[in-house]
Amino acid sequence: MNHNTPITPRPLPLSPHTGRAQRLASADQLRAQGMPAAEVAAHCRPGGWQQLLPGVFLLHPGQPTSEDRLKAALLYARRTGAVPTQGPDAMITGLAALTLHRFSSAPPLTALDRIDVLVPRTRRLRSTGWVRVVRAPEAPEPVELTGVPVAPVARAVADAVSGLSDAETVRRLLTEAVRGGHCEPGAVVRELNRARLLTRPHVVDAVDTLLAEGRSLSEQRLYDMVRESGLPDPLWNVDLRLPGGPHLGGVDAYWPDQAVAVELDTRAPRQDDDALWSEYTRKREHLERLGITVVHITPRKLREAMDQQATVVRTALMAAPDRQPSAYVVVLPR
């Protein structure tokens, strides 16, 4: 045996999740087991352990797996010396998170040269090696995938987009988030806005495409709800006006005999959201003063609770005879 031969490691505790020997450990964990720094260094001779990140060690020879890299990134972000914080202390985000969410437009983990880790804003932690630290004023609740805490899709998309300059890649990620049913367009735009990414032209262009896609999907779900629930056919996508008077606004579906309108709320949260919401509220209040019942449906409710939304619309239609007759309005195609 020479000075380059790695020493035999002492037994390490079993993983509470798998019951198998740990593959990774932090310097703090090794120190807590009574292993001094000199012994750790001895284990890291050629053919022995490897230091993947500052204070994080792979306790086996050979190349680290994708799972090793993910867990090493989390170990680095969760080192024992960190000040305890409320909420999640670290989670995978960005492209690595989207890969774990099974996005076909995200590269495989083996192709990623960087793993993003989301931590609370108060953490004093620097990006290092292949780990980029992303800070959040309010960390979202993580989703556990393959035993790893992962940021929700909307947040992961925003963190991925922040490091991308290719417009086509950004468009594909945003589109898959909506088409794949992972989240609503508004949730993605809200996170992009929080990350101050809506000033980048290639992101704004992709968002416009995303909102058009999202509205189209929501309209199709509304058609399906009416058909599958046996509701009477409405007039689709029409404008309402007073005879010889002002424009009252457009609605997505209207039953003239019952004076019931359905409006999909596909607004995107942006800087002028308050103004858009005020305009929407004024329109709704005006229609209701004229005796028109307005049923407000969000894309999320339509996707997750379609039967419940159909019941709301049916109840409004059945209640029409008990209400005062509505004002006469002109209905025009929109």
TAVEN-V340857 format. One record per backbone hydrogen bond with DSSP energy under -1.0 kcal/mol. NH is the residue of the N-H (numbers start at 1). CO is the residue of the C=O. Records with the same first field share a line. If there is no record, write none. Layout:
NH = CO + CO
//
This chain:
5 = 2
15 = 20
19 = 15
22 = 13
25 = 57
27 = 55
30 = 26
31 = 27
32 = 28
34 = 31
35 = 30
40 = 36
41 = 37
42 = 38
43 = 39
44 = 40
45 = 42
48 = 45
49 = 43
50 = 58
52 = 56
53 = 56
56 = 53
57 = 25
58 = 50
59 = 23
69 = 65
70 = 66
71 = 67
72 = 68
73 = 69
74 = 70
75 = 71
76 = 72
77 = 73
78 = 74
82 = 79
91 = 118
92 = 149
93 = 116
98 = 94
99 = 95
100 = 96
101 = 97
102 = 99
103 = 98
111 = 108
112 = 109
115 = 130
117 = 132
118 = 91
119 = 134
121 = 136
123 = 120
125 = 123
128 = 131
131 = 128
132 = 115
134 = 117
136 = 119
143 = 150
145 = 148
148 = 145
150 = 143
151 = 92
156 = 152
157 = 153
158 = 154
159 = 155
160 = 156
161 = 157
162 = 158
163 = 160
164 = 161
170 = 166
171 = 167
172 = 168
173 = 169
174 = 170
175 = 171
176 = 172
177 = 173
178 = 174
179 = 175
180 = 176
181 = 178
182 = 177
183 = 177
188 = 184
189 = 185
190 = 186
191 = 187
192 = 188
193 = 189
194 = 190
195 = 191
196 = 193
197 = 192
200 = 197
204 = 200
205 = 201
206 = 202
207 = 203
208 = 204
209 = 205
210 = 206
211 = 207
212 = 208
213 = 209
214 = 210
215 = 211
216 = 212
217 = 213
218 = 214
219 = 215
220 = 216
221 = 217
222 = 218
223 = 219
224 = 220
225 = 221
226 = 222
227 = 223
228 = 224
229 = 225
231 = 226
235 = 254
237 = 252
238 = 251
239 = 332
240 = 249
241 = 330
242 = 246
245 = 242
248 = 240
249 = 240
251 = 238
252 = 262
253 = 262
254 = 235
255 = 260
259 = 255
260 = 255
261 = 293
262 = 253
263 = 295
265 = 297
266 = 264
273 = 270
276 = 272
277 = 273
278 = 274
279 = 275
280 = 276
281 = 277
282 = 278
283 = 279
284 = 280
285 = 281
286 = 282
287 = 283
288 = 284
289 = 285
290 = 286
291 = 288
292 = 287
293 = 259
295 = 261
297 = 263
302 = 298
303 = 299
304 = 300
305 = 301
309 = 305
310 = 306
311 = 307
312 = 308
313 = 309
314 = 310
315 = 311
316 = 312
317 = 313
318 = 314
319 = 315
322 = 319
323 = 320
327 = 290
330 = 241
332 = 239
334 = 237
//
